[in-house]
Amino acid sequence: MTERRRPAADDQAPASPQRRTLFKAIGAATAATAGAPLLTGCSSKDAPDSANNLSFDEIPHRLDFQHHVPEGYSADRVLSWGDPLEAFAGAFVPTKLTAAEQARRFGYNNDFIAYLPLHDEAGPGQGDMHITSDNSEHGLLCVNHEYTQPHLMFSGYTEDSANRGTSAEHVAIEQQACGHTIVEVEKTPDGWRPVQGSAYNRRISLTTEMELVGPAAGDTRLVTNADASGRKVHGTVGNCAGGKTPWGTVLIAEEGFGGAFQGDPDNIADEVEARNHHAFGIAEDNRNWGDYDRRFDITHEPNEPNRFGWMVEFDPYDPESIPRKLTTLGRFEHEGFTLVSKPGQPIVAYGGDDDEHQFVYRFVSKGIYRPGESAHNRDLLTEGTLFAGRFDEGGNGEWLPLTFGEGPLTELNGFRNQADVLIDCRRAAKLLGATPMDRPEDVETNPVNDCTYVMLTKNKKREAGEENAANPRARNTAGHVLEIVPPGIQGGQRDHASNRFSWNTFLLGGNPNAEDPRERGAYGQTSPGAISRHGWFTNPDNVAFDQLGNMWIATDGCESFGFHDGLWAMATEGELRAAPKHFFGCPEGGEICGPEFTPDGKTLFVAVQHPADADRSTFDEPLHRWPDNDPNLPPRPSVLAIRRDDGGPVGS
C-alpha cells in the first residue's frame, strides 16, 4: 500500500524558482549510475518519429476526488466492486452483502487486466479459434483482485480494528472478493459494457480448486492435512499483476500472500519453515482469517503458505478448466510474469519479486514455441530453468540458473532437491549472488524494439553504502526504470535465451528540478524544457506498450510528492526517448493498475484500486465516494475503458 501525504496548498508540485536544464539533471544522475548511462539504449528500425508521437494534450498534476483524462478523451466505467456477473442478480447493496452474493459479483481492489478477443463464431471451450481473433470490440476482461480492506468494505471498522477484529461472515466475504474475475465485455454506441449472464463469466476465489504442477508439485513441503498428495490447493490470494500467453491462457501472480496467514513462526517446530514464514511477513498479529479458516493459521497448517506465492495459469475461454500453479516459475512475491514468444525458440518469461532488496527473474522453457499447436504449447511453462539477474558495474549482466546441485544450491546449504530451490527461491537467488533491487515490480518486453524494461518502485530500506550500479540511490523514494538489452543474433532478433545481457538506466523517477541530487529525476536524452512541470512522476509500478512501442507507466506513490497517481506515456527511442507526458490521473487515495490496450490500440483499459484509501477514511465516513458519488455507496475500485472521442488510437 502507498504511503499517503497531503498535497501542497495549490494541489500541484511546486516548480523550482530557478529551473535547471534537464541536461544538468541527467548529468548528475548518470554519474550516480556507475557506468550505466541514461543516454544509450535500445533501437529499432520500426520506431516511430518520437518528435511527432504522443500528440495528446497533457493533463496537470493535481489531487482531487475525480479521475482525469486529456481533452478529447472519454473514460467509460466498465466494472466496479459488487457489480453483478449474472443476469438479474440485482443492484449492489453493500450492507446486505453475503459470501454467496460476493461469489456472483465483481471482486475488490482490481489490479492486473488482460483483454482477450472473442471470435464471433466460437463459444466457450474453443480457445484455438478465439486466439486467432483480433476483435477489438468484443472480448474477455480478465481482472485480478489483489487484496481486501474491511474498513472500506464494511460498516463499523477502522483500519486498525479491521486487522484483527473481522467476523466470520466478513472473512468469508473477503475470501470471495479476492482472486480473479473473467467477464465478457463489448463495445456499444454508449461505450464499453459487461455482458451479464455470459457463459464465460467466472469468479476465481480462495475456494476455487487448483492444481500444483512442475518440479515442486507433490513435495512433502506442500502436503497438508487436507491434501496428502501435495498437488491440490484451494484458491489464490494477493493477485497483483500477470501476463498472457499466445496459446490463449492468462497468468496471474500471487504477491502479498503472507499477510493472509497468522501465527508466530518461532512456534513452528521445523526451523526451515520458521525461517521461510518469517521471510514472507507471517506474524502472530496478521489478519485473523485463521480464526475462522484454520488453514490460514500456521500453528495448525505450517505447510499451507508453501502452496501460495506462485504464478497461476488458467484458460479464460473454458469456464470449466482448473487453474494451475506453476512451480517452475518459483515462489516469491510475484508482481507478474510476461512472455517473449518467438516461433521455433524457447518461451522466455520475465518477472520481479516485489519487495525491498529482492530480485529480477527470467524463465527459459525446455521446449520450443510452436504457433498453432496449443496442446504442445500448454506444457511449455511446466518444464524449464529459472534464473535470477545479476546487474554488474558498467552495464553488463548475467542470468544465474537456480538449479539444484549447481554452485551453492546443494545439500550443504540446506537444499534437498529442486523443490527446495523453488520454494525457497529468495534464499537461492541470494546465495547465487543475484543483485538485490529496489522493489522490482512489472517487467515487460517492448514488442517493437524487443528490449525488456524493469519497473523499480522504490526502496527506503537501502542504506547509504548499499547502493549498486543498478540501484544507485540510498533511500530511493522515487524509483527508477532499467532497460535490459539482450544480445542480437542473425536476422536482427534479440536472443532473450542468452545468459548474458547489457543494461542501462532508462530513467530515474522524481522532480528533475529537485534541489537534492539524490531525489532529482532524470528522463533520458531529451532537450532542455522537453518535460513539463506535469510530465515528471515517481514510483513506476505497472507498464504497457502500445502498437508503436511507446511505454505507458502506471505509478504507485505520487501522493507522497503532492499529486495523484496516474499514467504517463513516453517514447522509448528517438529525440524524446524517456520524456514522459501525463495522460491519466486517479482520484485521491487511488492507485492505477493494469494498463491494457485492445489489439487495435483504440481502447486502453485501466484499473483504479483502493480509491479514498487515506488516513481515517472508512466505509462509514469515506474521504470521497468515487466513482458513484452516491451517499448509499462506498468508494468502489473500478475498471475504466479510455477511448479517443474521434475513434483514433489512444495516445497518438
SENU-897316 format. One record per residue (C-alpha): x, y, z; residue in one letter. Coordinates in pm, whole numbers, plus 50000, padded with zeros to 5 digits. Layout:
BEGIN
    xx    yy    zz r
     X     Y     Z a
...
***
This chain:
BEGIN
    xx    yy    zz r
 50000 50000 50000 m
 50111 50352 49928 t
 50226 50589 50197 e
 49997 50893 50193 r
 50087 51258 50228 r
 49862 51559 50196 r
 49925 51772 49886 p
 50074 52117 49869 a
 49833 52405 49907 a
 49780 52450 49533 d
 49734 52074 49476 d
 50031 52073 49240 q
 50402 52010 49273 a
 50576 52347 49301 p
 50809 52449 49022 a
 51167 52540 49104 s
 51221 52917 49103 p
 51547 52868 48912 q
 51481 52589 48666 r
 51787 52377 48594 r
 51821 52242 48246 t
 51736 51878 48201 l
 52086 51804 48077 f
 52227 51905 48415 k
 51982 51675 48591 a
 52077 51391 48361 i
 52446 51450 48418 g
 52411 51427 48795 a
 52202 51113 48776 a
 52427 50948 48518 t
 52731 50995 48738 a
 52549 50809 49013 a
 52477 50504 48797 t
 52841 50392 48783 a
 52886 50343 48412 g
 52528 50262 48307 a
 52428 50592 48141 p
 52079 50708 48053 l
 52187 50825 47707 l
 52230 50480 47550 t
 51973 50214 47486 g
 51764 50007 47251 c
 51696 50100 46892 s
 51467 49962 46622 s
 51410 50038 46255 k
 51036 50024 46329 d
 51043 50301 46590 a
 50813 50600 46527 p
 50931 50958 46498 d
 50920 51046 46866 s
 50904 51420 46795 a
 50562 51375 46628 n
 50440 51098 46854 n
 50202 51106 47155 l
 50018 51419 47049 s
 49756 51428 47328 f
 49726 51736 47545 d
 49895 51665 47874 e
 49691 51685 48196 i
 49828 51866 48503 p
 49944 51728 48836 h
 49657 51761 49081 r
 49488 51583 49370 l
 49110 51574 49397 d
 48822 51329 49415 f
 48783 51259 49041 q
 48972 51080 48765 h
 49114 51282 48476 h
 49186 51219 48105 v
 49309 51456 47833 p
 49074 51678 47635 e
 48921 51479 47351 g
 48911 51154 47550 y
 48637 50973 47743 s
 48654 50710 48018 a
 48371 50455 48039 d
 48320 50285 48373 r
 48308 49914 48283 v
 48306 49735 48620 l
 48308 49828 48988 s
 48327 49620 49306 w
 47994 49446 49360 g
 47867 49470 49002 d
 47675 49151 48910 p
 47819 48896 48670 l
 47491 48709 48638 e
 47175 48837 48473 a
 46901 48958 48709 f
 47137 48947 49010 a
 47006 49281 49130 g
 47165 49605 49244 a
 47466 49610 49475 f
 47370 49675 49838 v
 47697 49655 50037 p
 47523 49644 50376 t
 47341 49325 50271 k
 47637 49154 50104 l
 47694 48784 50179 t
 47973 48549 50074 a
 47734 48374 49833 a
 47642 48709 49678 e
 48006 48820 49651 q
 48084 48499 49464 a
 47845 48619 49191 r
 47984 48972 49174 r
 48295 49162 49066 f
 48566 49143 49333 g
 48754 49405 49529 y
 49073 49606 49455 n
 49106 49534 49085 n
 49467 49519 48962 d
 49608 49345 48651 f
 49389 49345 48338 i
 49415 49115 48036 a
 49196 49166 47729 y
 49141 48854 47516 l
 48942 48880 47191 p
 48638 48665 47119 l
 48584 48501 46781 h
 48224 48569 46677 d
 48172 48210 46557 e
 48323 48029 46858 a
 48198 47960 47207 g
 48332 47856 47548 p
 48595 47583 47533 g
 48700 47675 47177 q
 49014 47862 47267 g
 49201 47764 46950 d
 48951 47965 46744 m
 48946 48263 46977 h
 49325 48311 46982 i
 49325 48372 46606 t
 49092 48670 46650 s
 49198 49035 46678 d
 48848 49151 46771 n
 48892 49485 46949 s
 48525 49548 47028 e
 48418 49218 47185 h
 48627 49009 47421 g
 48700 48893 47773 l
 48837 49107 48051 l
 49042 48908 48300 c
 49096 49115 48615 v
 49293 49045 48934 n
 49166 49134 49282 h
 49477 49188 49492 e
 49353 49227 49849 y
 49061 49338 50066 t
 49017 49634 50302 q
 48742 49563 50559 p
 48734 49922 50687 h
 48633 50041 50337 l
 48408 49741 50262 m
 48202 49707 50581 f
 48044 49937 50837 s
 48186 49966 51187 g
 48561 49925 51129 y
 48863 50147 51142 t
 49179 50040 50960 e
 49331 49932 51292 d
 49030 49736 51419 s
 48981 49559 51086 a
 49323 49395 51109 n
 49232 49163 51398 r
 48861 49207 51456 g
 48682 49093 51142 t
 48398 48846 51187 s
 48350 48502 51036 a
 48089 48643 50797 e
 48314 48924 50679 h
 48616 48695 50638 v
 48405 48467 50416 a
 48306 48768 50203 i
 48668 48882 50179 e
 48779 48538 50060 q
 48521 48556 49782 q
 48623 48913 49693 a
 48988 48811 49634 c
 49129 48630 49334 g
 49021 48699 48978 h
 48723 48777 48755 t
 48661 48679 48393 i
 48382 48877 48229 v
 48264 48915 47871 e
 48265 49279 47754 v
 48159 49455 47435 e
 48186 49800 47288 k
 47846 49960 47229 t
 47742 50302 47089 p
 47727 50415 47453 d
 48070 50279 47546 g
 48210 49954 47686 w
 47972 49735 47888 r
 47990 49394 48060 p
 47767 49115 47929 v
 47576 48996 48234 q
 47489 48627 48231 g
 47760 48535 47978 s
 47870 48172 47983 a
 48230 48298 48009 y
 48175 48499 48327 n
 48354 48341 48620 r
 48494 48422 48963 r
 48816 48259 49082 i
 48849 48298 49459 s
 49003 48142 49769 l
 48765 47847 49742 t
 48841 47760 49377 t
 49009 47423 49329 e
 49355 47440 49169 m
 49641 47203 49097 e
 50014 47241 49159 l
 50232 47141 48862 v
 50603 47139 48790 g
 50912 47028 48987 p
 50781 47116 49334 a
 50437 46957 49293 a
 50391 46662 49532 g
 50686 46755 49751 d
 50647 46687 50123 t
 50664 47061 50195 r
 50338 47105 50002 l
 50149 46832 50189 v
 49876 46937 50435 t
 49611 46763 50643 n
 49359 46834 50368 a
 49585 46726 50081 d
 49814 46428 50126 a
 49916 46450 49757 s
 50075 46796 49778 g
 49912 46871 49441 r
 49566 47011 49521 k
 49505 47355 49668 v
 49203 47577 49709 h
 49232 47932 49591 g
 49469 48214 49518 t
 49538 48540 49703 v
 49749 48854 49672 g
 49687 48866 49298 n
 49881 49162 49166 c
 50000 49171 48802 a
 50021 48888 48549 g
 50068 48807 48183 g
 49917 48647 47874 k
 50032 48356 47659 t
 49999 48320 47281 p
 49807 47995 47337 w
 49521 48186 47499 g
 49581 48140 47871 t
 49631 48402 48140 v
 49896 48416 48414 l
 49815 48579 48747 i
 50058 48647 49029 a
 50043 48568 49398 e
 50222 48857 49566 e
 50134 48964 49923 g
 50012 48622 50035 f
 50197 48629 50368 g
 49952 48878 50515 g
 49669 48625 50482 a
 49839 48392 50734 f
 49863 48431 51109 q
 50078 48268 51375 g
 50423 48305 51525 d
 50681 48130 51302 p
 50903 48076 51606 d
 50639 47838 51742 n
 50684 47610 51440 i
 50896 47307 51523 a
 51055 47296 51176 d
 51331 47561 51166 e
 51330 47561 50784 v
 50963 47655 50772 e
 51002 47906 51054 a
 51269 48091 50854 r
 51057 48059 50541 n
 50749 48209 50709 h
 50945 48498 50858 h
 51071 48583 50508 a
 50716 48649 50390 f
 50596 48853 50685 g
 50379 48589 50852 i
 50323 48702 51209 a
 50100 48647 51509 e
 49929 48985 51469 d
 49844 48946 51099 n
 49485 48941 50975 r
 49268 48700 51173 n
 49147 48479 50887 w
 49299 48181 51064 g
 49049 48217 51348 d
 48774 48103 51110 y
 48964 47914 50837 d
 49230 47705 51011 r
 49445 47657 50704 r
 49548 48023 50740 f
 49688 47959 51089 d
 50043 47824 51058 i
 50025 47661 51401 t
 49760 47429 51250 h
 49888 47405 50891 e
 50258 47502 50876 p
 50286 47394 50510 n
 49984 47583 50378 e
 50180 47905 50299 p
 50410 47700 50072 n
 50111 47643 49845 r
 50093 48019 49779 f
 50342 48259 49623 g
 50332 48103 49275 w
 50218 48210 48930 m
 49873 48073 48837 v
 49778 47984 48478 e
 49416 47943 48367 f
 49213 47923 48046 d
 48960 48209 48031 p
 48794 48057 47725 y
 48699 47744 47922 d
 48498 47823 48239 p
 48524 47458 48348 e
 48903 47444 48338 s
 49109 47400 48656 i
 49373 47670 48720 p
 49732 47552 48763 r
 50000 47688 48996 k
 50330 47679 48805 l
 50608 47584 49045 t
 50865 47617 48763 t
 50837 47996 48795 l
 50946 47998 49159 g
 50784 48103 49484 r
 50817 48462 49598 f
 50608 48781 49599 e
 50535 48778 49228 h
 50442 49106 49063 e
 50381 48910 48743 g
 50548 48719 48459 f
 50534 48832 48097 t
 50633 48626 47794 l
 50854 48662 47488 v
 50724 48412 47230 s
 50915 48355 46904 k
 50836 48063 46669 p
 51086 47778 46695 g
 51251 47923 47007 q
 51204 47862 47380 p
 50950 48069 47566 i
 51121 48333 47779 v
 50934 48489 48071 a
 51041 48785 48285 y
 50921 48875 48635 g
 51004 49057 48957 g
 50981 48989 49330 d
 50802 49296 49468 d
 50988 49362 49791 d
 51289 49563 49900 e
 51626 49405 49816 h
 51465 49128 49611 q
 51545 49008 49261 f
 51457 49012 48892 v
 51391 48668 48738 y
 51384 48508 48396 r
 51246 48167 48293 f
 51350 47977 47978 v
 51136 47682 47871 s
 51287 47345 47784 k
 51063 47307 47478 g
 51016 47548 47188 i
 50712 47753 47095 y
 50510 47619 46801 r
 50238 47861 46685 p
 49900 47693 46644 g
 49993 47383 46846 e
 49812 47461 47171 s
 49837 47108 47314 a
 50217 47127 47287 h
 50248 47489 47398 n
 50041 47445 47715 r
 50322 47241 47872 d
 50598 47493 47797 l
 50572 47668 48134 l
 50588 47342 48332 t
 50946 47249 48241 e
 51250 47471 48204 g
 51504 47677 48401 t
 51450 47976 48628 l
 51728 48237 48652 f
 51798 48534 48880 a
 51958 48851 48742 g
 52298 48993 48830 r
 52344 49353 48714 f
 52717 49429 48701 d
 52906 49758 48702 e
 52948 49910 48358 g
 52615 49795 48218 g
 52668 49421 48170 n
 52473 49143 48336 g
 52424 48770 48367 e
 52131 48536 48432 w
 52219 48286 48707 l
 52043 47946 48693 p
 51851 47834 49002 l
 51930 47466 48958 t
 51968 47218 49241 f
 52319 47075 49266 g
 52487 47368 49089 e
 52703 47623 49273 g
 52580 47684 49628 p
 52238 47522 49572 l
 52329 47192 49736 t
 52255 46989 50047 e
 52546 47164 50217 l
 52332 47481 50215 n
 52010 47306 50314 g
 51855 47226 49973 f
 51725 46869 49941 r
 51611 46892 49579 n
 51479 47128 49310 q
 51156 47170 49506 a
 51352 47333 49789 d
 51524 47567 49543 v
 51189 47680 49404 l
 51005 47703 49738 i
 51296 47899 49892 d
 51366 48092 49574 c
 51470 48411 49751 r
 51738 48236 49955 r
 51865 48052 49648 a
 51893 48374 49444 a
 52080 48549 49725 k
 52329 48262 49757 l
 52393 48277 49382 l
 52489 48644 49405 g
 52192 48798 49224 a
 52160 49175 49258 t
 51924 49297 49534 p
 51691 49552 49372 m
 51467 49845 49468 d
 51133 49658 49468 r
 51117 49503 49120 p
 50757 49522 49001 e
 50640 49486 48642 d
 50900 49351 48394 v
 50786 49358 48031 e
 50934 49338 47682 t
 50864 49607 47424 n
 50729 49429 47113 p
 50878 49694 46881 v
 51241 49720 46997 n
 51249 49376 47169 d
 51414 49513 47484 c
 51289 49446 47836 t
 51206 49709 48097 y
 51215 49670 48475 v
 50996 49891 48695 m
 51173 49955 49028 l
 50921 50130 49251 t
 51129 50244 49550 k
 51340 50121 49840 n
 51351 50326 50157 k
 51540 50044 50327 k
 51855 50083 50114 r
 52109 50249 50341 e
 52398 50469 50232 a
 52679 50239 50125 g
 52438 49970 49998 e
 52396 50129 49656 e
 52495 49933 49347 n
 52520 50015 48977 a
 52160 49918 48901 a
 52021 50075 49220 n
 52225 50395 49262 p
 52025 50581 49529 r
 52014 50525 49903 a
 51662 50559 50044 r
 51523 50559 49692 n
 51185 50726 49743 t
 51102 50793 49375 a
 51200 50471 49195 g
 51355 50417 48852 h
 51337 50207 48535 v
 51605 49983 48388 l
 51633 49873 48025 e
 51765 49520 47956 i
 51918 49470 47611 v
 51961 49102 47514 p
 52236 49030 47261 p
 52140 49041 46894 g
 52152 48736 46670 i
 52131 48674 46296 q
 51829 48840 46135 g
 51821 49128 46382 g
 51632 48945 46657 q
 51746 48963 47014 r
 51840 48643 47193 d
 51636 48650 47514 h
 51756 48298 47596 a
 52120 48412 47622 s
 52260 48416 47974 n
 52439 48745 47901 r
 52278 49085 47858 f
 52356 49454 47876 s
 52154 49710 48065 w
 52119 50082 48124 n
 51914 50320 48336 t
 51617 50427 48125 f
 51501 50694 48372 l
 51516 50799 48735 l
 51183 50897 48892 g
 51150 51229 49069 g
 51142 51601 49003 n
 51417 51698 48753 p
 51446 52030 48938 n
 51482 51891 49289 a
 51749 52066 49496 e
 51878 51741 49645 d
 52059 51544 49369 p
 51968 51220 49545 r
 51599 51296 49477 e
 51644 51451 49134 r
 51468 51278 48848 g
 51631 51222 48508 a
 51442 51139 48191 y
 51675 51031 47915 g
 51802 51203 47603 q
 51570 51498 47588 t
 51629 51860 47504 s
 51606 52123 47780 p
 51246 52202 47865 g
 51109 51890 47690 a
 50939 51775 48009 i
 50669 51999 48151 s
 50618 52060 48522 r
 50345 51790 48498 h
 50549 51538 48298 g
 50766 51405 48575 w
 50647 51125 48804 f
 50761 50887 49077 t
 50728 50521 49178 n
 50686 50332 48847 p
 50481 50016 48901 d
 50299 49863 48601 n
 50393 49912 48235 v
 50232 49856 47895 a
 50337 49921 47536 f
 50122 50048 47251 d
 50145 49945 46885 q
 50422 50197 46818 l
 50636 50078 47108 g
 50558 50375 47333 n
 50588 50298 47703 m
 50293 50366 47935 w
 50389 50367 48305 i
 50140 50340 48592 a
 50255 50476 48927 t
 50209 50390 49295 d
 50330 50659 49532 g
 50299 51003 49370 c
 50072 51125 49651 e
 50379 51135 49874 s
 50505 51404 49636 f
 50181 51605 49643 g
 49987 51486 49338 f
 49781 51193 49217 h
 49899 50857 49090 d
 49832 50805 48724 g
 49961 50709 48382 l
 50250 50865 48190 w
 50338 50786 47826 a
 50676 50823 47654 m
 50878 50712 47353 a
 51150 50451 47407 t
 51367 50575 47119 e
 51449 50892 46932 g
 51473 51257 47028 e
 51213 51225 47305 l
 51326 50891 47445 r
 51211 50863 47809 a
 51041 51205 47801 a
 50707 51141 47979 p
 50371 51306 47915 k
 50095 51292 48176 h
 49785 51110 48043 f
 49564 50991 48334 f
 49510 51085 48696 g
 49344 50889 48980 c
 49102 51016 49242 p
 49273 51081 49574 e
 49376 50766 49760 g
 49364 50559 49441 g
 49638 50371 49259 e
 49627 50294 48888 i
 49695 49935 48780 c
 49683 49702 48483 g
 49701 49927 48173 p
 49592 49711 47878 e
 49530 49804 47512 f
 49290 49636 47273 t
 49464 49493 46963 p
 49374 49799 46752 d
 49506 50038 47018 g
 49177 50230 47028 k
 49083 50137 47385 t
 49301 50150 47693 l
 49166 49965 47999 f
 49288 50079 48342 v
 49207 49967 48696 a
 49172 50219 48978 v
 49248 50039 49303 q
 49160 50145 49662 h
 49006 50489 49587 p
 48973 50703 49901 a
 49240 50500 50083 d
 49360 50772 50320 a
 49405 50836 50690 d
 49078 50796 50883 r
 48882 50716 50566 s
 48628 50438 50637 t
 48314 50281 50495 f
 48104 50497 50728 d
 48296 50819 50665 e
 48498 50787 50343 p
 48721 51061 50207 l
 48500 51054 49895 h
 48264 50817 49714 r
 48422 50777 49370 w
 48305 50664 49117 p
 47932 50670 49205 d
 47927 50979 49429 n
 47619 50815 49581 d
 47560 50856 49957 p
 47438 50494 49970 n
 47756 50350 49821 l
 48116 50348 49949 p
 48415 50424 49724 p
 48449 50132 49482 r
 48757 50003 49298 p
 48669 50016 48928 s
 48786 49934 48575 v
 48768 50213 48315 l
 48787 50198 47935 a
 48958 50506 47791 i
 48899 50598 47427 r
 48951 50891 47194 r
 48629 51074 47112 d
 48715 51071 46740 d
 48774 50695 46742 g
 49150 50708 46677 g
 49429 50519 46854 p
 49481 50617 47217 v
 49777 50849 47265 g
 49871 50926 46906 s
***
